[in-house]
Amino acid sequence: MNSRVTAEPPFRRARRGHGRPTLHDVARVADVTRITVSRYLREPDLVADETADRIRDAIAQTGYVPNRQAGQLASGASKMVAALIPNVGHSIFAETIQGLQEGLRNTGHELLLASTDYSLEREEAQLHALIGWSPGALIVTGRHHTPEAIRLLGDVQASGTPVIEIWDCSHDGELAQFCQIGFDHDAVGRAMARHLVDQGHRTLAYVDSSVAEDYRAHERGEGFAAEARAAGARVTILRAAAGDVFDAGRQMLAKLRQRPNKPITAVAFANDHLACGALMEARERGLVVPSELSVLGFGDFPLGRQMRPALSTVRPPRAEIGRAAASALLRSISSGEDVVGEILPWTLIARDSTRSK
């Protein structure tokens, strides 16, 4: 007895999709071709108004999100701007980040942030990771980097990608390898010292940041000391303790008051938070500011304005740095020319915590 054997067809695995709406879905709902949808996404002005309205409605209806990575591969241009900031949670950099976002708004470029935590080694590692994504522009904070980071930034710049160093600028004839948008921290420190010397103080102190790689605060301290000594004043440089900055400010005031011989009559702090901690400690000790001790900060944070006495300070161009950096890199990307740096103004604000003796 013959039996017929029926062979089973080879098993075919169903093709797995990512489940997201596609360009084809938008074209089907809008009743246009995929080429028309693609043209609308790249250059909407080339699509007729009625067709553009249908495509917009279809995108909203399907929830389609364009694949930017695929677009980058096709055009060779990235819309990602990568920015490396020392501390994205620190209020002094928050306005710079906001300025960057405002400057890039409605330009098709998006901001990618990374926090270096003031570590040059971490910055180097982040550059290795970010460069692999071929960002459209790179923004780093400050002009101090590891040799490897400098090499990486130089290679990126040589390839035509804008590189900007923010919050800093070279001084004393130092040549800048990359575009800089910021200000001279040495000059700020000198102005802080002049302000206190002009008030009649001759025994001064500068309380530096506790962060070893906060080079900008250190440069302000160096400028402060140089200017004060040139004016014939005595200067003491102290490093704040690590940890809570307000507590550190309190501790530094206590340490300064332990010097009975030639007592310090004026102190400048690396930032307003340290200075505000010192003002709180002075109040608890019954120390009268500024008649017994003048206090000067840096940053112009809202808290300093609310202290009693109100804190004298330096107002840096926090938001202006972000907006200027965004504007400079967009001009460079548009024109293909080198990005142009800019030195921005800062302001020393004399309030009630410093006054003539």
DABEL-V933603 format. One record per residue. N is the residue number from 1. SS is DSSP state (H for helix, E for strand, C for the rest). PSI is psi as a letter, one per 30 degrees, with the letter a starting at -180 (* if undefined). Layout:
<<N:SS:PSI> <N:SS:PSI>>
This chain:
<<1:C:k> <2:C:k> <3:C:k> <4:C:k> <5:C:k> <6:C:j> <7:C:k> <8:C:k> <9:C:k> <10:C:k> <11:C:k> <12:C:k> <13:C:k> <14:C:k> <15:C:k> <16:C:k> <17:C:l> <18:C:f> <19:C:f> <20:C:l> <21:C:k> <22:C:l> <23:H:e> <24:H:e> <25:H:e> <26:H:e> <27:H:e> <28:H:e> <29:H:e> <30:H:f> <31:C:h> <32:C:l> <33:C:l> <34:H:e> <35:H:e> <36:H:e> <37:H:e> <38:H:e> <39:H:e> <40:H:e> <41:H:e> <42:H:e> <43:C:i> <44:H:f> <45:H:f> <46:H:f> <47:C:k> <48:C:k> <49:H:e> <50:H:e> <51:H:e> <52:H:e> <53:H:e> <54:H:e> <55:H:e> <56:H:e> <57:H:e> <58:H:e> <59:H:e> <60:H:e> <61:H:e> <62:H:f> <63:C:g> <64:C:k> <65:C:k> <66:C:k> <67:C:j> <68:H:e> <69:H:e> <70:H:e> <71:H:e> <72:H:e> <73:H:e> <74:H:e> <75:H:f> <76:C:g> <77:C:k> <78:C:k> <79:C:g> <80:E:k> <81:E:j> <82:E:k> <83:E:k> <84:E:j> <85:E:k> <86:C:e> <87:C:j> <88:C:f> <89:C:f> <90:C:k> <91:H:f> <92:H:f> <93:H:f> <94:H:e> <95:H:e> <96:H:e> <97:H:e> <98:H:e> <99:H:e> <100:H:e> <101:H:e> <102:H:e> <103:H:f> <104:H:f> <105:C:k> <106:C:g> <107:C:f> <108:C:f> <109:C:k> <110:E:k> <111:E:k> <112:E:k> <113:E:k> <114:E:k> <115:E:k> <116:C:f> <117:C:h> <118:C:g> <119:C:k> <120:H:e> <121:H:e> <122:H:e> <123:H:e> <124:H:e> <125:H:e> <126:H:e> <127:H:e> <128:H:e> <129:H:e> <130:H:e> <131:H:f> <132:C:f> <133:C:g> <134:C:i> <135:C:l> <136:C:f> <137:E:l> <138:E:k> <139:E:k> <140:E:l> <141:E:k> <142:C:l> <143:C:g> <144:C:k> <145:C:l> <146:C:l> <147:H:e> <148:H:e> <149:H:e> <150:H:e> <151:H:e> <152:H:e> <153:H:e> <154:H:e> <155:H:e> <156:H:e> <157:H:e> <158:H:f> <159:C:f> <160:C:g> <161:C:k> <162:E:k> <163:E:k> <164:E:k> <165:E:k> <166:E:l> <167:C:g> <168:C:l> <169:C:l> <170:C:l> <171:C:l> <172:C:h> <173:C:g> <174:C:k> <175:C:k> <176:C:k> <177:C:f> <178:C:l> <179:E:k> <180:E:k> <181:E:j> <182:E:b> <183:C:l> <184:C:j> <185:H:f> <186:H:e> <187:H:e> <188:H:e> <189:H:e> <190:H:e> <191:H:e> <192:H:e> <193:H:e> <194:H:e> <195:H:e> <196:H:e> <197:H:e> <198:H:f> <199:C:f> <200:C:g> <201:C:k> <202:C:f> <203:E:j> <204:E:l> <205:E:l> <206:E:k> <207:E:j> <208:E:l> <209:C:k> <210:C:f> <211:C:j> <212:C:e> <213:C:g> <214:C:i> <215:H:f> <216:H:e> <217:H:e> <218:H:e> <219:H:e> <220:H:e> <221:H:e> <222:H:e> <223:H:e> <224:H:e> <225:H:e> <226:H:e> <227:H:e> <228:H:e> <229:H:e> <230:H:f> <231:C:g> <232:C:g> <233:C:l> <234:E:k> <235:E:k> <236:E:k> <237:E:k> <238:E:k> <239:E:k> <240:C:l> <241:C:l> <242:C:l> <243:C:a> <244:C:k> <245:H:e> <246:H:e> <247:H:e> <248:H:e> <249:H:e> <250:H:e> <251:H:e> <252:H:e> <253:H:e> <254:H:e> <255:H:e> <256:H:e> <257:C:f> <258:C:g> <259:C:i> <260:C:e> <261:C:k> <262:C:i> <263:C:k> <264:C:k> <265:C:f> <266:E:k> <267:E:k> <268:E:k> <269:E:l> <270:C:f> <271:C:l> <272:H:e> <273:H:e> <274:H:e> <275:H:e> <276:H:e> <277:H:e> <278:H:e> <279:H:e> <280:H:e> <281:H:e> <282:H:e> <283:H:e> <284:H:e> <285:H:f> <286:C:g> <287:C:k> <288:C:k> <289:C:k> <290:C:g> <291:C:e> <292:C:f> <293:C:k> <294:E:k> <295:E:k> <296:E:k> <297:C:a> <298:C:k> <299:C:e> <300:C:h> <301:C:l> <302:H:e> <303:H:e> <304:H:e> <305:H:f> <306:H:f> <307:C:l> <308:C:j> <309:C:l> <310:C:k> <311:C:k> <312:E:k> <313:E:l> <314:E:k> <315:E:j> <316:C:l> <317:C:i> <318:H:d> <319:H:e> <320:H:e> <321:H:e> <322:H:e> <323:H:e> <324:H:e> <325:H:e> <326:H:e> <327:H:e> <328:H:e> <329:H:e> <330:H:e> <331:H:e> <332:H:e> <333:H:e> <334:H:e> <335:H:f> <336:C:g> <337:C:l> <338:C:k> <339:C:k> <340:C:k> <341:C:l> <342:E:k> <343:E:k> <344:C:k> <345:C:k> <346:C:l> <347:E:k> <348:E:k> <349:E:j> <350:C:j> <351:C:a> <352:C:f> <353:C:f> <354:C:k> <355:C:l> <356:C:k> <357:C:*>>
